[in-house]
Amino acid sequence: MNKELSFSVVQSNSSIFAIWLVTISGMIGIWLGYGAWFLPKTPFNLLLGVVLLYWNFPLKNVWPGIFIWSLVYITGMGVEMIGVNTGLLFGNYWYGENMGPKLGNVPLLIGINWVVLTFITATIAKRFIRSPWMAPVFGAALMVALDFFIEPVASLFDYWHWNAGYAPLRNYIDWFVVSLVFQVLVRDYVPQAKYPLPLHHFASQVLFFVFFYAINR
């Protein structure tokens, strides 16, 4: 094994370990009643995710890549601002305090969350779906599926709250439409190879939220 390949394996494995360490630690800590300490650290978790993804997948076409992913961030923030301040997208909701500092009533890291989720689901979709047109649909469906399990616990974690007390159907419809636009937008800016980190990242998110979804039903 050459040095470059050896470093790549260590890099990937250490990133996967970090993702699972943070996820499992958070799950156990919150479950044992230490949510007041763990939940305000959510911004750290989101930033760790984007740092590890960039470390493993540095931009090859730098300026086009910066433009595309910046567009995802800005658009993600924009649609959330429209949703929070007008109710025209997703429904009537507001953000709590555990997502960090806000701009226009929307946490700055929500844009990062759109970037991370779009990247990992687009990479997974590209890995398993050969059709360049069906892959974005599958990626958007993965994002909506994850959101389905996040919504019931989001208010418990003071991430965001719905005026009606639950996420309306239009939230999932709008999530799918926005996600699909992002999936098409980034289709050529995610890797084709079978890298394991995005799959582990997505699986860790699914485990975390499905666990709390199950125990709080």
CYANA upper distance limits for C-alpha pairs under 8 A (distance plus 0.5 A):
  1 MET  CA      5 LEU  CA      6.90
  1 MET  CA      6 SER  CA      6.68
  2 ASN  CA      6 SER  CA      6.58
  3 LYS  CA      7 PHE  CA      6.57
  4 GLU  CA      8 SER  CA      6.72
  5 LEU  CA      9 VAL  CA      6.79
  6 SER  CA     10 VAL  CA      6.83
  7 PHE  CA     11 GLN  CA      6.39
  8 SER  CA     12 SER  CA      6.60
  9 VAL  CA     13 ASN  CA      6.53
 10 VAL  CA     14 SER  CA      6.38
 11 GLN  CA     15 SER  CA      6.67
 11 GLN  CA     56 ASN  CA      7.56
 12 SER  CA     16 ILE  CA      6.70
 12 SER  CA     56 ASN  CA      7.22
 12 SER  CA    196 PRO  CA      8.20
 12 SER  CA    197 LEU  CA      7.07
 13 ASN  CA     17 PHE  CA      6.59
 14 SER  CA     18 ALA  CA      6.66
 15 SER  CA     19 ILE  CA      6.76
 15 SER  CA     52 LEU  CA      6.62
 15 SER  CA    197 LEU  CA      7.76
 16 ILE  CA     20 TRP  CA      6.81
 16 ILE  CA    197 LEU  CA      6.40
 16 ILE  CA    200 HIS  CA      7.07
 16 ILE  CA    201 HIS  CA      7.97
 17 PHE  CA     21 LEU  CA      6.43
 18 ALA  CA     22 VAL  CA      6.66
 19 ILE  CA     23 THR  CA      6.70
 19 ILE  CA     49 GLY  CA      7.79
 19 ILE  CA    200 HIS  CA      8.29
 19 ILE  CA    201 HIS  CA      7.03
 19 ILE  CA    204 SER  CA      7.85
 20 TRP  CA     24 ILE  CA      6.37
 20 TRP  CA    200 HIS  CA      8.47
 20 TRP  CA    204 SER  CA      6.91
 21 LEU  CA     25 SER  CA      6.39
 22 VAL  CA     26 GLY  CA      6.52
 22 VAL  CA     45 ASN  CA      7.83
 23 THR  CA     27 MET  CA      6.67
 23 THR  CA    204 SER  CA      6.90
 23 THR  CA    205 GLN  CA      8.16
 23 THR  CA    208 PHE  CA      7.25
 24 ILE  CA     28 ILE  CA      6.63
 24 ILE  CA    208 PHE  CA      8.26
 25 SER  CA     29 GLY  CA      6.45
 26 GLY  CA     30 ILE  CA      6.46
 26 GLY  CA     38 PHE  CA      6.72
 27 MET  CA     31 TRP  CA      6.47
 27 MET  CA    208 PHE  CA      6.87
 28 ILE  CA     32 LEU  CA      6.55
 29 GLY  CA     33 GLY  CA      6.99
 29 GLY  CA     34 TYR  CA      5.73
 29 GLY  CA     35 GLY  CA      7.05
 29 GLY  CA     38 PHE  CA      7.31
 30 ILE  CA     34 TYR  CA      5.46
 30 ILE  CA     35 GLY  CA      4.77
 30 ILE  CA     38 PHE  CA      7.11
 30 ILE  CA     39 LEU  CA      8.23
 31 TRP  CA     35 GLY  CA      8.07
 34 TYR  CA     38 PHE  CA      6.93
 35 GLY  CA     39 LEU  CA      5.89
 35 GLY  CA    157 PHE  CA      8.46
 36 ALA  CA     40 PRO  CA      7.50
 37 TRP  CA     41 LYS  CA      7.85
 38 PHE  CA     42 THR  CA      7.82
 39 LEU  CA     98 ASN  CA      6.65
 39 LEU  CA    157 PHE  CA      7.18
 40 PRO  CA     97 GLU  CA      8.23
 40 PRO  CA     98 ASN  CA      5.20
 40 PRO  CA     99 MET  CA      7.60
 40 PRO  CA    100 GLY  CA      8.12
 41 LYS  CA     45 ASN  CA      7.18
 41 LYS  CA     98 ASN  CA      8.02
 42 THR  CA     46 LEU  CA      6.89
 42 THR  CA     98 ASN  CA      7.07
 42 THR  CA     99 MET  CA      6.67
 42 THR  CA    100 GLY  CA      8.38
 43 PRO  CA     47 LEU  CA      6.66
 43 PRO  CA     98 ASN  CA      8.25
 43 PRO  CA     99 MET  CA      6.34
 43 PRO  CA    100 GLY  CA      6.53
 43 PRO  CA    109 LEU  CA      7.26
 44 PHE  CA     48 LEU  CA      6.48
 45 ASN  CA     49 GLY  CA      6.79
 46 LEU  CA     50 VAL  CA      7.07
 46 LEU  CA    109 LEU  CA      7.80
 46 LEU  CA    112 ILE  CA      7.67
 46 LEU  CA    113 ASN  CA      7.12
 47 LEU  CA     51 VAL  CA      6.64
 47 LEU  CA    112 ILE  CA      8.17
 48 LEU  CA     52 LEU  CA      6.60
 49 GLY  CA     53 LEU  CA      6.70
 49 GLY  CA    116 VAL  CA      7.63
 49 GLY  CA    201 HIS  CA      8.39
 50 VAL  CA     54 TYR  CA      6.66
 50 VAL  CA    112 ILE  CA      7.90
 50 VAL  CA    116 VAL  CA      6.57
 51 VAL  CA     55 TRP  CA      6.56
 52 LEU  CA     56 ASN  CA      6.72
 53 LEU  CA     57 PHE  CA      6.29
 53 LEU  CA     58 PRO  CA      8.44
 53 LEU  CA    197 LEU  CA      8.34
 53 LEU  CA    198 PRO  CA      8.39
 54 TYR  CA     58 PRO  CA      5.53
 54 TYR  CA     59 LEU  CA      8.05
 57 PHE  CA    191 PRO  CA      8.46
 59 LEU  CA     65 GLY  CA      6.62
 59 LEU  CA     66 ILE  CA      8.24
 60 LYS  CA     65 GLY  CA      8.08
 61 ASN  CA     65 GLY  CA      6.19
 62 VAL  CA     66 ILE  CA      6.47
 63 TRP  CA     67 PHE  CA      6.60
 64 PRO  CA     68 ILE  CA      6.65
 65 GLY  CA     69 TRP  CA      6.61
 65 GLY  CA    189 TYR  CA      7.20
 66 ILE  CA     70 SER  CA      6.28
 67 PHE  CA     71 LEU  CA      6.50
 68 ILE  CA     72 VAL  CA      6.91
 68 ILE  CA    185 LEU  CA      7.84
 68 ILE  CA    186 VAL  CA      7.32
 69 TRP  CA     73 TYR  CA      6.80
 69 TRP  CA    115 VAL  CA      7.26
 69 TRP  CA    186 VAL  CA      8.18
 70 SER  CA     74 ILE  CA      6.57
 71 LEU  CA     75 THR  CA      6.32
 72 VAL  CA     76 GLY  CA      6.28
 72 VAL  CA    111 GLY  CA      8.00
 72 VAL  CA    114 TRP  CA      7.58
 72 VAL  CA    115 VAL  CA      6.60
 72 VAL  CA    182 PHE  CA      7.08
 73 TYR  CA     77 MET  CA      6.68
 73 TYR  CA    111 GLY  CA      5.00
 73 TYR  CA    112 ILE  CA      6.66
 73 TYR  CA    114 TRP  CA      7.11
 73 TYR  CA    115 VAL  CA      6.46
 74 ILE  CA     78 GLY  CA      6.54
 74 ILE  CA    111 GLY  CA      7.16
 75 THR  CA     79 VAL  CA      6.62
 75 THR  CA    111 GLY  CA      8.35
 76 GLY  CA     80 GLU  CA      6.79
 76 GLY  CA    110 ILE  CA      7.89
 76 GLY  CA    111 GLY  CA      5.64
 76 GLY  CA    114 TRP  CA      6.50
 77 MET  CA     81 MET  CA      6.65
 77 MET  CA    106 VAL  CA      7.70
 77 MET  CA    108 LEU  CA      7.97
 77 MET  CA    110 ILE  CA      7.14
 77 MET  CA    111 GLY  CA      5.53
 78 GLY  CA     82 ILE  CA      6.78
 79 VAL  CA     83 GLY  CA      6.59
 79 VAL  CA     89 LEU  CA      7.52
 80 GLU  CA     84 VAL  CA      6.48
 80 GLU  CA     89 LEU  CA      8.18
 80 GLU  CA    106 VAL  CA      7.14
 81 MET  CA     85 ASN  CA      6.31
 81 MET  CA     86 THR  CA      8.45
 81 MET  CA    104 GLY  CA      6.80
 81 MET  CA    105 ASN  CA      7.45
 81 MET  CA    106 VAL  CA      6.58
 82 ILE  CA     86 THR  CA      6.02
 82 ILE  CA     87 GLY  CA      7.30
 82 ILE  CA     88 LEU  CA      7.03
 82 ILE  CA     89 LEU  CA      6.91
 83 GLY  CA     87 GLY  CA      5.11
 83 GLY  CA     88 LEU  CA      6.08
 83 GLY  CA     89 LEU  CA      4.92
 83 GLY  CA     90 PHE  CA      6.38
 83 GLY  CA     91 GLY  CA      6.96
 83 GLY  CA     92 ASN  CA      7.51
 83 GLY  CA     93 TYR  CA      8.03
 84 VAL  CA     91 GLY  CA      8.47
 84 VAL  CA     92 ASN  CA      7.09
 84 VAL  CA     93 TYR  CA      6.27
 84 VAL  CA     94 TRP  CA      6.18
 84 VAL  CA     95 TYR  CA      8.42
 84 VAL  CA    105 ASN  CA      7.54
 84 VAL  CA    106 VAL  CA      7.83
 85 ASN  CA    105 ASN  CA      8.04
 86 THR  CA     92 ASN  CA      8.19
 87 GLY  CA     91 GLY  CA      5.33
 87 GLY  CA     92 ASN  CA      5.24
 87 GLY  CA     93 TYR  CA      7.90
 89 LEU  CA    170 ARG  CA      8.46
 89 LEU  CA    171 ASN  CA      7.82
 89 LEU  CA    174 ASP  CA      7.01
 90 PHE  CA    168 PRO  CA      8.23
 90 PHE  CA    170 ARG  CA      6.22
 90 PHE  CA    171 ASN  CA      4.35
 90 PHE  CA    172 TYR  CA      7.78
 90 PHE  CA    173 ILE  CA      8.34
 90 PHE  CA    174 ASP  CA      6.15
 90 PHE  CA    175 TRP  CA      7.56
 91 GLY  CA    162 TRP  CA      8.39
 91 GLY  CA    167 ALA  CA      8.23
 91 GLY  CA    168 PRO  CA      7.29
 91 GLY  CA    170 ARG  CA      7.22
 91 GLY  CA    171 ASN  CA      6.54
 92 ASN  CA    162 TRP  CA      6.52
 92 ASN  CA    163 ASN  CA      6.22
 92 ASN  CA    164 ALA  CA      8.22
 93 TYR  CA    160 TRP  CA      7.37
 93 TYR  CA    161 HIS  CA      5.90
 93 TYR  CA    162 TRP  CA      4.74
 93 TYR  CA    163 ASN  CA      6.11
 94 TRP  CA    105 ASN  CA      8.12
 94 TRP  CA    160 TRP  CA      6.02
 94 TRP  CA    161 HIS  CA      5.91
 94 TRP  CA    162 TRP  CA      7.17
 94 TRP  CA    163 ASN  CA      8.49
 95 TYR  CA     99 MET  CA      8.32
 95 TYR  CA    105 ASN  CA      7.58
 95 TYR  CA    106 VAL  CA      7.13
 95 TYR  CA    107 PRO  CA      7.95
 95 TYR  CA    158 ASP  CA      8.04
 95 TYR  CA    159 TYR  CA      6.42
 95 TYR  CA    160 TRP  CA      4.53
 95 TYR  CA    161 HIS  CA      6.75
 96 GLY  CA    155 SER  CA      8.46
 96 GLY  CA    158 ASP  CA      5.36
 96 GLY  CA    159 TYR  CA      5.51
 96 GLY  CA    160 TRP  CA      5.55
 96 GLY  CA    161 HIS  CA      7.56
 97 GLU  CA    101 PRO  CA      8.45
 97 GLU  CA    158 ASP  CA      6.80
 97 GLU  CA    159 TYR  CA      7.22
 98 ASN  CA    157 PHE  CA      7.86
 98 ASN  CA    158 ASP  CA      6.38
 98 ASN  CA    159 TYR  CA      6.12
 99 MET  CA    107 PRO  CA      6.42
 99 MET  CA    109 LEU  CA      7.45
 99 MET  CA    110 ILE  CA      8.22
 99 MET  CA    159 TYR  CA      6.45
100 GLY  CA    107 PRO  CA      6.30
100 GLY  CA    108 LEU  CA      7.73
100 GLY  CA    109 LEU  CA      7.59
101 PRO  CA    107 PRO  CA      5.88
101 PRO  CA    108 LEU  CA      6.68
101 PRO  CA    109 LEU  CA      8.49
102 LYS  CA    106 VAL  CA      5.38
102 LYS  CA    107 PRO  CA      4.39
102 LYS  CA    108 LEU  CA      5.89
103 LEU  CA    107 PRO  CA      6.66
103 LEU  CA    108 LEU  CA      6.70
106 VAL  CA    110 ILE  CA      7.65
107 PRO  CA    111 GLY  CA      8.47
108 LEU  CA    112 ILE  CA      8.01
109 LEU  CA    113 ASN  CA      6.72
110 ILE  CA    114 TRP  CA      6.86
111 GLY  CA    115 VAL  CA      6.88
112 ILE  CA    116 VAL  CA      6.65
113 ASN  CA    117 LEU  CA      6.50
114 TRP  CA    118 THR  CA      6.38
115 VAL  CA    119 PHE  CA      6.59
116 VAL  CA    120 ILE  CA      6.72
117 LEU  CA    121 THR  CA      6.50
117 LEU  CA    143 MET  CA      7.42
117 LEU  CA    202 PHE  CA      8.36
118 THR  CA    122 ALA  CA      6.31
118 THR  CA    139 GLY  CA      8.18
118 THR  CA    143 MET  CA      8.11
118 THR  CA    179 SER  CA      7.72
118 THR  CA    182 PHE  CA      7.27
118 THR  CA    183 GLN  CA      7.00
119 PHE  CA    123 THR  CA      6.55
119 PHE  CA    186 VAL  CA      8.28
119 PHE  CA    190 VAL  CA      7.30
119 PHE  CA    198 PRO  CA      8.36
120 ILE  CA    124 ILE  CA      6.70
120 ILE  CA    198 PRO  CA      5.17
120 ILE  CA    199 LEU  CA      7.50
120 ILE  CA    201 HIS  CA      7.73
120 ILE  CA    202 PHE  CA      7.12
121 THR  CA    125 ALA  CA      6.49
121 THR  CA    139 GLY  CA      5.45
121 THR  CA    140 ALA  CA      7.98
121 THR  CA    142 LEU  CA      6.92
121 THR  CA    143 MET  CA      7.36
121 THR  CA    198 PRO  CA      7.92
121 THR  CA    202 PHE  CA      7.84
122 ALA  CA    126 LYS  CA      6.53
122 ALA  CA    135 ALA  CA      7.90
122 ALA  CA    136 PRO  CA      7.18
122 ALA  CA    139 GLY  CA      5.66
122 ALA  CA    183 GLN  CA      6.57
122 ALA  CA    186 VAL  CA      8.10
122 ALA  CA    187 ARG  CA      7.36
122 ALA  CA    190 VAL  CA      7.38
123 THR  CA    127 ARG  CA      6.66
123 THR  CA    190 VAL  CA      6.22
123 THR  CA    191 PRO  CA      6.82
123 THR  CA    192 GLN  CA      7.68
123 THR  CA    198 PRO  CA      7.26
124 ILE  CA    128 PHE  CA      6.93
124 ILE  CA    139 GLY  CA      7.80
124 ILE  CA    198 PRO  CA      7.26
124 ILE  CA    199 LEU  CA      6.82
125 ALA  CA    129 ILE  CA      6.04
125 ALA  CA    135 ALA  CA      5.56
125 ALA  CA    136 PRO  CA      7.44
125 ALA  CA    138 PHE  CA      6.46
125 ALA  CA    139 GLY  CA      5.72
126 LYS  CA    130 ARG  CA      7.17
126 LYS  CA    132 PRO  CA      8.30
126 LYS  CA    135 ALA  CA      6.26
126 LYS  CA    191 PRO  CA      8.42
126 LYS  CA    192 GLN  CA      6.78
127 ARG  CA    192 GLN  CA      6.75
127 ARG  CA    193 ALA  CA      7.37
127 ARG  CA    194 LYS  CA      6.59
129 ILE  CA    134 MET  CA      7.39
129 ILE  CA    135 ALA  CA      5.75
129 ILE  CA    138 PHE  CA      8.32
130 ARG  CA    134 MET  CA      8.29
130 ARG  CA    135 ALA  CA      7.43
131 SER  CA    135 ALA  CA      6.45
132 PRO  CA    136 PRO  CA      7.80
132 PRO  CA    187 ARG  CA      8.38
133 TRP  CA    137 VAL  CA      7.70
134 MET  CA    138 PHE  CA      6.73
135 ALA  CA    139 GLY  CA      6.60
136 PRO  CA    140 ALA  CA      6.57
136 PRO  CA    180 LEU  CA      6.55
136 PRO  CA    183 GLN  CA      5.34
136 PRO  CA    184 VAL  CA      6.17
136 PRO  CA    187 ARG  CA      7.67
137 VAL  CA    141 ALA  CA      6.65
137 VAL  CA    180 LEU  CA      6.66
137 VAL  CA    183 GLN  CA      8.15
138 PHE  CA    142 LEU  CA      6.76
139 GLY  CA    143 MET  CA      6.98
139 GLY  CA    179 SER  CA      8.41
139 GLY  CA    180 LEU  CA      8.00
139 GLY  CA    183 GLN  CA      7.07
140 ALA  CA    144 VAL  CA      6.86
140 ALA  CA    176 PHE  CA      6.18
140 ALA  CA    177 VAL  CA      8.38
140 ALA  CA    179 SER  CA      5.50
140 ALA  CA    180 LEU  CA      5.54
140 ALA  CA    183 GLN  CA      7.12
141 ALA  CA    145 ALA  CA      6.55
141 ALA  CA    176 PHE  CA      7.19
142 LEU  CA    146 LEU  CA      6.75
143 MET  CA    147 ASP  CA      6.75
143 MET  CA    175 TRP  CA      8.44
143 MET  CA    176 PHE  CA      7.99
143 MET  CA    179 SER  CA      7.52
144 VAL  CA    148 PHE  CA      6.68
144 VAL  CA    172 TYR  CA      6.82
144 VAL  CA    175 TRP  CA      6.88
144 VAL  CA    176 PHE  CA      6.49
145 ALA  CA    149 PHE  CA      7.56
146 LEU  CA    150 ILE  CA      6.90
146 LEU  CA    205 GLN  CA      8.27
146 LEU  CA    206 VAL  CA      6.79
147 ASP  CA    151 GLU  CA      6.51
147 ASP  CA    172 TYR  CA      8.32
148 PHE  CA    152 PRO  CA      8.16
148 PHE  CA    172 TYR  CA      8.21
149 PHE  CA    153 VAL  CA      8.06
149 PHE  CA    206 VAL  CA      8.28
149 PHE  CA    209 PHE  CA      6.31
149 PHE  CA    210 VAL  CA      6.30
149 PHE  CA    213 TYR  CA      6.63
150 ILE  CA    154 ALA  CA      6.36
150 ILE  CA    209 PHE  CA      6.14
150 ILE  CA    210 VAL  CA      8.27
150 ILE  CA    213 TYR  CA      8.00
151 GLU  CA    155 SER  CA      8.14
151 GLU  CA    166 TYR  CA      8.00
151 GLU  CA    167 ALA  CA      6.94
152 PRO  CA    156 LEU  CA      8.43
152 PRO  CA    166 TYR  CA      7.54
152 PRO  CA    167 ALA  CA      8.32
152 PRO  CA    213 TYR  CA      6.96
153 VAL  CA    157 PHE  CA      6.86
153 VAL  CA    209 PHE  CA      8.02
153 VAL  CA    212 PHE  CA      7.32
153 VAL  CA    213 TYR  CA      6.73
153 VAL  CA    216 ASN  CA      8.21
154 ALA  CA    158 ASP  CA      6.68
154 ALA  CA    159 TYR  CA      5.60
154 ALA  CA    160 TRP  CA      6.22
154 ALA  CA    161 HIS  CA      7.53
155 SER  CA    159 TYR  CA      6.33
155 SER  CA    160 TRP  CA      5.88
155 SER  CA    161 HIS  CA      5.50
155 SER  CA    162 TRP  CA      8.32
161 HIS  CA    165 GLY  CA      7.55
161 HIS  CA    166 TYR  CA      8.43
162 TRP  CA    166 TYR  CA      6.13
162 TRP  CA    167 ALA  CA      6.82
167 ALA  CA    171 ASN  CA      6.81
168 PRO  CA    172 TYR  CA      7.99
169 LEU  CA    173 ILE  CA      7.04
170 ARG  CA    174 ASP  CA      6.39
171 ASN  CA    175 TRP  CA      6.42
172 TYR  CA    176 PHE  CA      6.59
173 ILE  CA    177 VAL  CA      6.86
174 ASP  CA    178 VAL  CA      6.61
175 TRP  CA    179 SER  CA      6.34
176 PHE  CA    180 LEU  CA      6.41
177 VAL  CA    181 VAL  CA      6.87
178 VAL  CA    182 PHE  CA      6.91
179 SER  CA    183 GLN  CA      6.57
180 LEU  CA    184 VAL  CA      6.72
181 VAL  CA    185 LEU  CA      6.64
182 PHE  CA    186 VAL  CA      6.69
183 GLN  CA    187 ARG  CA      6.37
186 VAL  CA    190 VAL  CA      7.19
195 TYR  CA    199 LEU  CA      8.42
196 PRO  CA    200 HIS  CA      6.83
197 LEU  CA    201 HIS  CA      6.50
198 PRO  CA    202 PHE  CA      6.62
199 LEU  CA    203 ALA  CA      6.53
200 HIS  CA    204 SER  CA      6.48
201 HIS  CA    205 GLN  CA      6.99
202 PHE  CA    206 VAL  CA      6.76
203 ALA  CA    207 LEU  CA      6.59
204 SER  CA    208 PHE  CA      6.63
205 GLN  CA    209 PHE  CA      6.77
206 VAL  CA    210 VAL  CA      6.27
207 LEU  CA    211 PHE  CA      6.36
208 PHE  CA    212 PHE  CA      7.15
209 PHE  CA    213 TYR  CA      6.35
210 VAL  CA    214 ALA  CA      6.46
211 PHE  CA    215 ILE  CA      6.88
212 PHE  CA    216 ASN  CA      6.44
213 TYR  CA    217 ARG  CA      6.75
